[in-house]
Amino acid sequence: MLGWELPPHNSGGLGVACYHLSKALANEGASIDFVVPYAAPHDDIDFMNVRSATHFSPIHKFGMGAYTTDTTTVKGIPVEIPGVPSSIREVQSKYTQYIETLVETEQYDIIHAHDWLTAEAGIRAKELFDIPLVIHVHATEFDRAGGESGNPLIHEIEYQGLMMADRILAVSDITKNIIVDKYQIPAEKVEVVHNAIDTTSFDDTYVYDKRTYTYLESLKNDGYTVISAVTRLTVQKGLTHLMEGFAKATTKHEKLALLLAGDGEQRDELIRLAAKYGVSDRVIFAGFVRGKQWRDAYSVSDIFAMSSVSEPFGLTALEAAHHNTALIMTKQSGVSEVLNSIFTYDFWDTDRLANQIVAIAKSDALKNSLQENVLREYTRVSWADIAKKCLNNYSAPSHEPAFEGVYA
C-alpha cells in the first residue's frame, strides 16, 4: 500500500480513508506494508507494518498538501534547509527510490497506490517486477483545481498512473465519470468503491465541551442556527459560494451563524468576503482542528454544509451525520450517492443554498427529520464491504493492453 499520510499525521481525509481501508483489509486477512513519505510514530497501528520512505518529518508540517509543488522559499527566494524537503517533487523522488529498493528485497502480490502522489512509485514497482498495480483515486487534479484547469504536470502523472494501472478504484460515480470522460480510460477498468465511516473508531467517552465554542453557544441560546463546514479552505471546496449563500440567507432570517473549521490559502479571501457581505460578526474561523476540538465543531452545529465545486466523496459529511446534524451538500459531492435524507444544490446556485438554510433554520420539525433520517443512513456502507470489493479486484486484476488515448 502506497500512501501519503496516516493519522495522527494527516492533513485531511485521505489519511483517514487509508487508515480505515487498511484496517478493514487486515481484518479480512491481508498482510499490509504501508509506505508513508515521512518518519513518525504510529503507535495505535498494530494491524499493518508502517514503513517510512524518508527521514523527513510529516509533510504537512512544511505546509505541503496534496497540491503543492513550489519549492521552499524565504521572502520569495528558493532556499535549501537541512532536513526539510525543498518541494513535493523531491519527496516523491525519494519515495520512488525507496519503493525501488523495497520491491527488490520483499515479495508483494499487489501494489495499491493512492492518488497522484504515489502513482509514479507504483508504476516503477510494476515496471521492475510486473507486480499488478491498483490505482485508488480519491481525487483528481480536476477536482483539486475546482474546474477544467489545474497543474499540467499532475494531470500527466495521473494519466500515466491510470494508463499503467491493472485496475482503478474510484471513490464515487462522479470520480469514475471524470476518469472515463477526462482521461479517456475504459469504464470497465474502473470500479466504484465508496468510502465509509467506522463508528467504533470514535471515542465513546467523548462529551461535547460547550466551552470550545462559547460564543456560538451563546448565539444558539438566543435562537441562532449554526451552519458549519469542516474542510480545507481551498478553491475546490466552493467556500466563496457558501459565504455568498450564507449572506443571502441572513437577509431572510437574521439568526444564523457560520463556523469554518479548517485552514488553507483562501482564508484571507474568505475573511474579506465576510466583511464585504456584512456578516463578519456571524462567521467564526476556527482554524485547523483535530481531536476533541474537531468533534466539538460538529457537535455545535445544527447544519453541516458541503459546498464543494467537485468533491469525489466527502467523508466529513458522514462524520457530521454521526454527530446529529442536518446535511446540505452540492450535487457535485460523491457522498450524496449514498445518502438520501439530505438537501442538495448545484455549487453555483447560492439562492437555492440560501433557501435551504432558511427552511431548516425556521422549521425544527424539518431539521429534526433530516437529522434523524440521515442517522439511519450513514452507516449503510461499511469499510468491511469496501475491503471485500478491494480483495475481489486484487484477485483478478486486468492485464489488458493500455488504452491508446489522451486526457481531455
C-alpha positions in Angstrom: 0.0 0.0 0.0 1.5 3.3 -1.1 0.0 6.3 0.7 0.9 9.9 1.6 -0.4 10.1 5.2 -1.9 8.3 8.1 -3.5 9.6 11.3 -2.4 11.2 13.5 0.0 12.8 11.0 -2.6 13.6 8.4 -3.8 16.9 7.0 -7.0 15.8 5.5 -9.4 12.9 4.7 -7.0 10.9 2.5 -5.1 9.6 5.6 -8.3 8.8 7.4 -9.7 6.8 4.4 -6.4 4.9 4.0 -6.3 4.0 7.7 -9.8 2.5 7.8 -9.5 0.8 4.5 -6.2 -0.8 5.5 -7.7 -1.9 8.9 -10.6 -3.5 7.2 -8.3 -5.3 4.7 -6.2 -6.6 7.6 -9.4 -7.9 9.3 -10.1 -9.8 6.1 -6.7 -11.4 6.3 -4.5 -9.1 4.1 -0.9 -8.6 5.2 0.0 -5.0 4.5 3.2 -2.9 4.3 2.0 0.7 4.2 4.7 3.1 3.0 4.5 6.8 4.0 6.9 9.6 2.8 7.9 10.6 6.3 9.3 9.3 9.6 6.9 9.5 12.6 5.4 7.1 15.1 2.0 5.5 14.5 1.6 4.0 18.0 -2.1 2.9 17.5 -1.5 1.0 14.3 -0.9 -2.7 15.1 -2.7 -4.2 12.1 -0.1 -3.5 9.5 3.6 -2.6 9.1 4.1 1.2 8.5 7.3 1.9 6.6 9.0 5.3 6.3 10.4 6.2 2.9 12.4 9.2 4.1 13.7 10.7 7.3 11.6 13.8 6.8 9.0 14.9 9.4 5.3 14.6 8.4 4.9 16.6 5.1 2.1 18.9 6.3 4.5 20.4 8.8 6.2 22.1 5.9 3.0 23.5 4.5 2.8 20.9 1.8 -0.6 19.5 1.0 -1.7 17.3 -1.9 -1.4 20.2 -4.3 1.9 21.9 -3.5 4.7 21.7 -6.0 6.5 25.0 -5.2 10.0 25.0 -3.7 10.7 26.1 -0.2 11.2 29.9 -0.2 12.2 32.7 2.1 11.0 36.1 1.0 10.4 34.6 -2.4 13.9 33.2 -2.8 14.3 29.4 -3.2 16.4 28.0 -0.3 17.7 24.7 1.0 17.0 23.9 4.6 18.8 20.8 6.0 16.4 18.1 6.8 13.5 19.9 5.0 12.3 18.9 1.5 12.6 21.7 -1.0 9.5 20.6 -2.9 6.9 17.9 -3.0 8.6 16.6 -6.1 11.8 16.0 -4.1 9.7 13.9 -1.6 8.1 11.9 -4.4 11.5 11.2 -5.9 12.9 9.9 -2.7 9.7 7.9 -2.1 10.0 6.2 -5.5 13.7 5.4 -4.8 12.7 3.7 -1.6 10.0 1.7 -3.4 12.5 0.5 -6.0 14.7 -0.9 -3.2 11.8 -2.3 -1.2 10.3 -4.4 -4.1 13.8 -5.8 -4.8 14.0 -7.2 -1.2 10.4 -8.1 -0.4 7.8 -10.1 -2.3 4.4 -8.5 -2.9 1.2 -9.7 -4.6 -0.3 -6.3 -5.2 0.8 -2.7 -5.2 -2.1 -0.5 -4.1 -1.3 3.2 -4.7 -3.3 6.2 -3.5 -3.7 9.2 -5.8 -1.2 11.0 -8.0 1.2 11.4 -5.1 2.3 7.8 -5.1 1.4 6.8 -8.7 5.0 7.2 -10.0 6.3 4.8 -7.3 3.6 2.3 -8.2 4.4 2.5 -11.8 8.1 1.9 -11.1 7.3 -1.2 -8.9 5.2 -2.6 -11.7 7.9 -1.9 -14.3 10.6 -3.6 -12.2 8.8 -6.8 -11.2 5.5 -6.8 -13.1 3.5 -6.6 -9.8 -0.1 -5.9 -10.5 -0.9 -2.2 -9.9 -4.1 -0.9 -8.4 -4.6 2.9 -8.5 -7.0 4.2 -5.9 -8.4 7.6 -7.0 -9.6 9.7 -4.0 -9.5 13.0 -6.0 -8.2 14.1 -9.5 -6.5 17.3 -10.4 -9.7 18.4 -12.0 -11.3 18.2 -8.5 -8.5 20.0 -6.7 -8.4 22.8 -9.3 -12.1 23.3 -8.9 -12.7 23.2 -12.7 -11.2 22.4 -16.0 -7.7 23.6 -15.4 -5.1 22.6 -12.9 -1.4 21.7 -12.9 -0.4 20.0 -16.2 2.4 18.0 -14.5 -0.1 16.5 -12.1 -2.5 15.8 -15.0 0.3 13.9 -16.7 1.2 11.8 -13.7 -2.5 11.0 -13.1 -2.9 10.0 -16.7 0.2 7.7 -16.7 -0.9 6.1 -13.5 -4.4 5.4 -14.8 -3.0 4.0 -18.1 -0.5 1.8 -16.3 -2.9 0.5 -13.7 -4.2 -3.0 -14.0 -7.3 -1.9 -12.0 -8.6 1.5 -10.9 -10.7 2.1 -7.8 -12.8 5.3 -7.7 -14.5 6.7 -4.5 -17.7 7.6 -6.4 -19.5 7.6 -9.7 -18.6 11.2 -10.0 -14.9 10.3 -9.9 -15.3 7.4 -12.2 -17.0 9.7 -14.8 -14.1 12.1 -14.6 -11.6 9.3 -15.1 -13.6 8.0 -18.1 -14.5 11.3 -19.7 -11.4 13.5 -19.0 -8.7 10.8 -19.2 -10.4 8.5 -21.8 -9.9 5.4 -19.6 -12.3 2.4 -20.5 -15.2 2.3 -18.0 -14.8 -1.4 -17.4 -11.3 -0.8 -16.0 -12.8 1.4 -13.1 -14.6 0.0 -10.1 -16.5 2.3 -7.8 -15.8 1.8 -4.1 -17.4 4.4 -1.9 -15.8 5.4 1.4 -17.4 4.6 4.7 -17.3 5.5 8.4 -16.2 3.3 11.2 -18.3 4.4 14.2 -16.3 2.2 16.5 -13.3 4.4 15.9 -14.9 7.3 17.8 -14.1 7.6 21.4 -17.1 6.5 23.4 -16.0 8.7 26.4 -16.3 11.9 24.3 -18.5 14.5 25.8 -19.1 17.8 23.9 -17.4 20.6 25.7 -19.6 23.7 25.2 -16.6 25.9 26.3 -14.9 25.2 23.0 -17.4 27.5 21.1 -18.7 29.7 23.9 -19.7 32.5 21.6 -21.6 30.1 19.3 -23.4 28.5 22.2 -24.5 32.0 23.5 -25.9 32.6 20.0 -27.7 29.3 20.0 -29.2 30.1 23.4 -30.6 33.3 21.7 -32.2 31.2 18.9 -29.5 31.1 16.3 -28.9 28.2 13.9 -25.2 27.2 13.4 -24.1 26.2 10.0 -20.6 24.6 9.8 -18.0 23.4 7.3 -15.1 21.3 8.4 -12.8 21.5 5.4 -9.7 22.8 3.7 -10.1 26.5 2.8 -9.3 26.0 -0.8 -10.9 26.6 -4.2 -12.1 23.0 -4.6 -14.4 23.4 -1.6 -16.6 26.2 -3.1 -16.4 28.3 0.1 -16.8 31.6 -1.7 -20.2 30.3 -2.9 -21.0 29.1 0.6 -20.2 32.6 2.0 -22.4 34.2 -0.6 -25.3 31.8 0.1 -24.9 32.3 3.8 -25.0 36.1 3.4 -28.2 35.8 1.3 -29.8 33.6 3.9 -29.2 36.2 6.6 -31.3 38.7 4.7 -34.2 36.3 5.0 -33.5 35.0 8.5 -31.2 37.0 10.8 -30.4 34.4 13.4 -27.8 32.4 11.5 -24.1 31.8 12.3 -21.4 30.1 10.2 -18.4 28.1 11.5 -15.5 27.4 9.2 -13.1 24.9 10.8 -10.0 24.4 8.7 -7.2 26.2 7.1 -5.9 26.9 3.6 -4.9 29.5 1.1 -8.4 31.0 0.8 -8.6 32.0 4.5 -7.8 35.7 4.0 -10.1 35.9 0.9 -13.0 34.4 2.9 -12.4 36.9 5.8 -12.6 39.7 3.3 -15.8 38.3 1.7 -17.4 38.1 5.2 -16.6 41.8 5.7 -17.8 42.6 2.2 -21.2 40.9 2.7 -21.6 42.4 6.2 -21.6 39.1 8.1 -18.3 39.2 9.9 -19.9 39.2 13.3 -21.6 35.9 12.4 -18.7 34.0 10.8 -16.2 32.1 13.0 -12.9 31.0 11.7 -11.7 28.2 14.0 -8.5 27.3 12.1 -7.3 23.7 11.7 -8.9 21.5 14.3 -8.0 18.0 15.5 -9.1 15.5 18.2 -11.7 16.8 20.7 -12.0 20.3 19.1 -12.7 18.6 15.7 -15.6 16.7 17.2 -16.8 19.8 19.1 -17.0 21.6 15.7 -19.6 19.0 14.6 -21.4 18.9 17.9 -22.0 22.7 18.0 -23.6 22.6 14.5 -27.2 22.3 13.5 -26.5 22.1 9.8 -23.4 20.8 8.1 -22.7 22.3 4.6 -20.6 20.7 1.9 -20.2 23.3 -0.7 -17.6 21.7 -2.9 -17.3 22.5 -6.6 -16.1 19.0 -7.1 -16.0 16.5 -4.1 -15.0 13.0 -5.1 -16.6 11.6 -1.9 -16.6 13.7 1.3 -16.0 11.8 4.5 -16.8 14.8 6.6 -20.4 14.5 5.7 -20.6 11.1 7.3 -18.7 12.4 10.4 -21.2 15.2 10.6 -24.1 12.8 10.4 -22.7 10.8 13.2 -22.8 14.0 15.3 -26.5 14.5 14.6 -26.5 17.4 12.1 -28.8 18.1 9.1 -26.8 17.9 5.8 -26.8 20.3 2.9 -24.4 19.4 0.1 -23.7 20.1 -3.6 -24.8 17.7 -6.3 -21.2 17.6 -7.2 -20.3 15.7 -4.0 -19.9 11.9 -4.2 -21.2 11.2 -0.7 -24.6 12.3 -2.0 -24.7 8.9 -3.8 -25.0 7.0 -0.6 -27.3 9.4 1.4 -31.0 10.3 0.7 -32.1 12.4 3.7 -30.2 15.5 2.7 -30.7 18.7 0.8 -28.7 19.1 -2.4 -27.9 22.0 -4.7 -25.6 22.9 -7.6 -22.5 24.6 -6.1 -23.1 27.8 -8.0 -26.8 28.1 -7.0 -26.4 30.3 -4.0 -30.1 31.3 -4.0 -31.1 27.6 -3.6 -28.5 27.2 -0.9 -29.8 30.2 1.0 -33.4 29.0 0.8 -32.4 25.5 2.1 -30.5 27.1 5.1 -33.5 29.3 5.9 -36.0 26.4 5.5 -34.1 24.3 8.1 -33.5 27.2 10.4 -37.2 28.1 10.5 -38.5 24.6 11.0 -37.5 22.5 14.0 -39.6 19.7 12.5 -37.7 19.7 9.2 -34.3 19.9 11.0 -35.1 17.1 13.3 -36.4 14.9 10.5 -33.3 15.4 8.4 -31.0 14.7 11.4 -32.9 11.6 12.5 -33.2 10.1 9.0 -29.6 10.6 8.0 -28.6 8.9 11.3 -30.2 5.7 10.0 -28.5 6.0 6.6 -24.9 6.9 7.1 -23.7 3.5 8.3 -25.2 1.6 5.4 -21.8 1.4 3.6 -19.1 -0.3 5.7 -15.4 -0.5 5.4 -15.7 -4.3 5.6 -17.8 -4.3 2.4 -15.3 -2.0 0.8 -12.4 -4.3 1.8 -14.2 -7.2 0.2 -14.6 -5.2 -3.0 -10.9 -4.4 -3.0 -9.9 -8.1 -2.4 -12.1 -9.1 -5.3 -10.2 -6.6 -7.5 -6.9 -7.9 -6.2 -7.7 -11.5 -7.1 -8.3 -10.8 -10.8 -6.7 -7.6 -11.9 -7.0 -6.8 -15.5 -3.9 -7.2 -17.7 -5.4 -5.7 -20.8 -3.1 -3.7 -23.1 -3.0 0.0 -22.3 -5.8 2.0 -23.9 -4.5 4.4 -26.6 -6.0 7.7 -25.7 -5.1 11.1 -24.3 -6.7 13.0 -21.5 -9.1 15.8 -22.4 
